[in-house]
């Protein structure tokens, strides 16, 4: 999936503070020049975060070039476990089958927590009847074999308006997470909807259809909030919309999730990769704000720093 980087993002990047604050992990020697290329691919959700971090990092380190591809979480892990890329952006943890593929190819890795997300359920702005859907109603719409094709089939009080569905492609971690949390099992979904690796297709589809409904990461909603209407979701404790507060507190249930960047250990031995991962962790609040993500909680930041320190110890053996 592709992500549109607006002029606002470019301007915001210009004011991102580039000096990393000090913390316990031992870093690079002061003034050490960095050079080399870093390749990343994977999640369309995490891609914008990594791209925002890369833009700012490269402003400070002119000798480093970072490329960020977007082939979905599954596609990223495939390339990662073949040894083709240094970093794999992921909107879900690596599966056992993917870990086995890495082992077969001798790829060892570290997983770093970088941000939070709340999958956003969106409808057309002309939709005046739906403000909140229950998990049961979402399952009724999206479950395997569902024949719900009209809004009145979702709830009797809803009008007779054809339902047009848009969602993530099957290689996407967003697809896996949504189907697992809503339908009870990863990959369990009706197939008669517009499945896409490009979230902008979902934006245009929902925007262009009065009965449109779709889902994607929170940052995509924020970027397109003038075009779409955000629904609340009732996960059993009342209607909640995704926001910084509800996602960090995990009260936006069941669609709040952590986001990851996986790094090959062989790549992490390179100074440029170490510095880039460190930069993402040290500046995660600024990057999250710039790229419109939900930042880590203090506890998550401590965990991310612990992961980095552990990876650094392994790399220096």
N, C-alpha and C positions, 0 to 999 in steps of 0.2 A: 504494500500500500504506500501511497505517496502522501506527503504532508505539505501543505502550503505555508511557506514562511513569509509572513507579511512584512511590510515596511516597519510596522510597529515593533516586530521582533528584532529587526536589524538595528533600530534605534535603541531598543532596550539593551541589546548586547553591548552597545557602545558605552553604556554607563555601568556595566557589571564591574564590580571591583575585582581586579585581577590578582591582588596579593593574597595568598592563602594564609589564613590565621594558623598560628602554631598550635600543635597538639602533640600528644605523647609519642606517636610513632616517629621513628627516626626517618628523616627525609633525605633528599638530595643535598649535597654540599652547596652552600650559598654561592650563587653566581655560576654554577655548572651549566654549560651550554648544552642544549638538547638538539638532537637531529634524528631523522628517520621517518618512516611511514608507519601508520597504524591503520589497520582495516577493521571495520565493524559492519555487521549486517544483522538482520533479524526483525524484531517486533516493530510494527508501524506505530505502536503506542510509545515505546521507549525511544524509538529513533529520533523524534524531535528533541527529547531531553539530551541524548548523546550529541546530537548535532549542535545544540545550543552550547553545550560544554566545550565541544571541539572548536567552535568559532572563537570563543573567548580564550581558550587555552592557546590556540595558534596565534592570537594577537600578541601574546606574551612570549611565545616560543616560535620564532619565525622559521626555525630549521625543521619543524615537525609538520608533517602533512597527514591529516586524518580524513579518511573517506568513510561515509556512513551509508550503507545500502539498506533497503527496506524490502525484505522478501517474506515477512511474517516470522513469528517465533519458530515455527517448525522448520521453515526454509533456512533460517539462520543457524539453527542447531545442526542441520544437515551439512552445511558448509563448514561450520566450526569443527565438527567431529571428523571431517575429512582433512582438517589442518589447513583449510584455505584462508581463514581469517583469524585475526588476533582476538577480537571481542565479539561476543554474541549477545545482542540485546533481547531480553526475554520478558514477556508479560505473564509468565508462569514459571514454576520450577521445571527443571529438566526431567523428562520422563525416564523410567528405567530402561526402555528400549533405546533411547537416545544416549544415555550414559553407557550402555553396552556397546553402542557403535563407537563412542569415543575410546573406550577401553580397547576394542579390537584394533583401532588405529594408533594406539599408544598416546592418545591425547589426554593429558591430565589438566585440571583447571581449578580455578577459584571462582566462587559466585559472590558478587557484591550487591547488597541492597542499596538502591540509589534514590528511589522516590516511591510515592503512593499514588493510587488511582482509584477512581470510582466510576465504574461503567455507567454511562449515561443513556437513558431511554428517552428518545426524542420523537416528537410528532410535528405535523404541520402547524404553523401558527394560526391557521383557520380552525383548528380543532378546539372548539369551545366546550366540549362535553367531557373530555378526559383530563383529569389533573393528577390522579394517582391510580396506579394499578397494583393489585396484589401479586405476590409470587405465583399464586394459583392461577390467576388470570393470564399472567405472562406465559406460564407453562401451557395453558389451554391454547394460546396462540402459537407457541413455538415448538411444541412437542412433536416427536415423530408421528406421522400419520394425521396431524391436525388438519381439519377441514374448515377451520375458522377463517372465513374470507370476507367477513363483514363486521363492522364495529358493533352492530346489534347482537352478533353472536358472542361477543365478549361479555357484554352486560346488557340486560334487557332494556335498561333505561337509555342506552346509547342509540344514536340515530342510525338509519339505514344508509350507511356510507361504506363503499367498498374499501377493504383493508389492503394496503399495499406495503409489503414487507421488504426491508433492506437490512443486511447484516454482514458480519465478517465472513471471509472465506475460510475454508476448512483447514488451511495451513496456519491460521492465525491463533495466537495464544488467547486473543480476545474471544474467538469462537469457542475454544475449549473451556475457558473460564465461565463464560455466559451459559453455555449448555449444561455444564456441571452444576452450577449454582441454581439455575432455574429449572432444568429438566431432570436433574438428579444424576447425570452421567456425562462425562466429557464426550463430545461428538454426537450426542443424542439430540437430533434436530430435524424438523421438517426440511425438505430440500427445495420446495417450490417457492423460493424467495430470491431476490437479487443478492447473490453472494459476491462479495468483491474484496480484493486486496487493497483497494483505494477508497479510503473513507470519504473522500470528496464525492464519490459516486453516491454514497449514502446520503450525504448532505443534499446534493442536487435532487435525488429521488424523493426524499421526504419533503423537501421544500416545494417540489413541483406537483405533489399529489395531496389533495385535501385529506385523504384517508391514510397518508403515509405514516409509517412507524419504523424506527430503526434503533440501533445501539452502536456505541463506540466509546473510546476513552474520553475522560472528562476534558482533556485539553482541546479535543476537537469540538466539543460543545462550546467551550469558552470562546474559541476562535470564530464560531458561527452562531453565537447566541442571538444575533439580530435576525437570523434567518429561520430559526427553529424554536420550538417550545419544549422545555424540559419537563418531564414527568417525575413525580415522586413515586417511590416504590414502598409498598407495605410488606416488610419482611416478617411481620408478626408482632411488631411493637409500634405500629402506627406508621403513617406516611412520612418518608424522609426523602429529601433531595440530596444529591452529592454536593459537598462543599468541603472546604478545608477542614472545618470543625467536625463534620459528620464522617468524613473519610478517615481522618486521623484517629478519631475515637471509635471507629468501626461501628458506629450507630447507623450508618447507611448500609443496611443489610438486605440481601446477602452479596452485594456487588462491590464492596471495597476490597482492594487487593494491593499487595506489594509488587514492585517492579525491580528487575535485576539486570546487571551486566555481568556476563561470564567472561573470564579472561583465561587464555591458555597459560599454563605455568611457564612454558618455554618462552612465550611472548612477554610474560611479566618479569622475566629476568632482564629485559631491556629497560634502560633508565627512562626512556621516553614513555613507555607504557606504564611503569610505576608512577611516574609523575602525573600522567593523565588521570589515572584512577584516583590517585591522591587528591588531585584538583577537584574531581567530581564530588568526592566525599567532603572535602574541606569547605567547598563553596556550594553545597547542595541547596541551601535555602535560596541563594541568589539565582542559581540555575533554574530551580523549580519555579521561582517567581517569573523569571524571564520567559521560560517556555510554557508557563501556565499549568504547572503540575502541583500536586500536593506534596509539600516537603515532608521529610522524615520527622518522627517524634524524637525527643531527646534519648529515649531508650533505643530507638532504631539507629540513631547516629552512633551511640556507643557500640552497638553491634557491628555497624559498618566499619568503624575504626578497628575493632578487634579483628574482623575479617582481614583488613588490610595489613595489620601488624603480623598476623599469622602467615599470610601469604609472603610478606617480606622476609620473614625468618626462613621460610622454605626456600625462597629464591636465593638467599645468601649462603646456603649450606654448600 
